[in-house]
Amino acid sequence: QVQFVESGGGLVQPGGSLRLSCATSGIIFRIYRMAWYRQAPGKQRESVASITTGGTTVYADSVKDRFTISRDNPKNTVYLQMNSLKPEDTAVYYCNARSGGSEHWGQGTQVTVSS
């Protein structure tokens, strides 16, 4: 049974930081490309950051130099460190795993940036 448990979301003031975690089970984590997506109200889901099995990272322009994606293969977990948060970062953040034709999504965690 595939299970993704996301945590770390919440309410933070502009300029603050949050660290999202996505703990997975039921997949061979090390063979999956992992990514974080987000969806704001009324907007399409967009890619935020991704990390390959070899550790190569890609970021959306809007989060470059502020967000860092990382993975811990022994813990089957992917992280998203978010610094210098802005109100426009407010969204539901989703963990994604992809390998060949296999793809899985987490349930999402809410991040709200507001004073």
C-alpha positions in Angstrom: 0.0 0.0 0.0 1.4 3.3 -1.1 1.2 6.0 1.5 2.6 9.6 1.6 2.4 11.6 4.9 3.1 15.3 4.4 3.7 17.6 7.3 5.2 20.9 8.2 2.6 23.3 6.7 1.0 26.1 8.7 0.6 29.8 9.1 3.7 31.9 8.9 4.4 35.6 8.6 6.0 37.1 5.5 9.8 36.6 5.6 9.4 33.5 7.7 10.4 29.9 7.1 8.8 26.5 7.0 10.1 23.0 6.3 7.8 20.5 4.6 8.3 16.8 4.9 6.9 14.0 2.9 7.4 10.5 4.4 6.7 7.7 1.9 6.0 4.0 2.3 5.0 1.3 -0.2 7.4 2.5 -3.0 11.0 1.9 -3.8 11.8 5.5 -2.9 15.3 5.6 -4.3 14.2 5.0 -7.9 11.6 7.8 -7.9 12.1 11.4 -9.0 10.5 13.4 -6.2 8.9 16.8 -6.5 6.8 19.4 -4.7 3.9 21.1 -6.4 1.5 23.7 -5.2 -1.9 24.9 -6.0 -3.3 28.3 -4.9 -7.1 29.0 -4.9 -8.3 29.5 -8.4 -5.0 28.6 -10.0 -3.6 25.5 -11.7 -1.2 23.2 -9.9 2.4 24.2 -10.6 5.7 22.6 -10.1 7.8 24.2 -7.3 10.9 22.0 -7.1 12.1 18.5 -8.1 15.0 16.2 -7.3 16.2 13.3 -9.4 17.4 10.0 -8.1 20.9 11.3 -8.6 20.3 14.5 -6.6 19.9 17.0 -9.4 17.5 19.7 -8.5 15.3 22.0 -10.5 13.3 25.0 -9.2 10.6 27.3 -10.4 11.9 30.8 -11.1 9.5 32.1 -8.4 11.2 30.1 -5.6 14.8 30.0 -6.7 17.3 31.1 -4.0 14.5 30.8 -1.4 13.5 27.2 -1.4 15.6 24.0 -1.2 14.5 20.5 -2.0 16.3 17.5 -0.6 15.9 13.8 -0.1 16.9 11.2 2.5 16.8 7.8 0.8 17.3 5.7 3.9 14.3 7.5 5.5 12.2 7.4 2.3 11.5 11.1 2.8 11.7 14.3 0.7 11.9 17.8 2.2 11.2 21.3 1.1 12.9 24.1 3.1 11.1 27.3 2.4 12.8 30.6 3.4 11.8 34.3 2.9 8.2 33.3 2.4 5.9 35.7 0.6 2.1 36.0 0.6 2.1 34.7 -3.0 3.6 31.4 -1.7 0.3 30.7 0.0 -1.1 27.4 -1.5 -1.6 23.7 -0.8 1.7 21.9 -1.3 1.7 18.4 -2.7 4.4 15.8 -2.7 4.9 13.9 -6.0 6.8 10.7 -6.9 7.4 9.6 -10.5 9.3 6.7 -12.0 8.6 5.6 -15.6 4.8 5.1 -15.8 4.3 5.1 -12.1 3.2 8.3 -10.3 1.9 9.0 -6.8 0.7 12.1 -5.0 0.4 13.1 -1.4 -2.7 14.5 0.2 -1.4 18.0 0.4 -0.5 20.4 3.2 -1.6 24.0 3.6 0.9 26.8 3.7 -0.4 30.2 4.5 1.8 33.3 4.5 0.1 36.2 6.1 0.7 38.9 8.7 
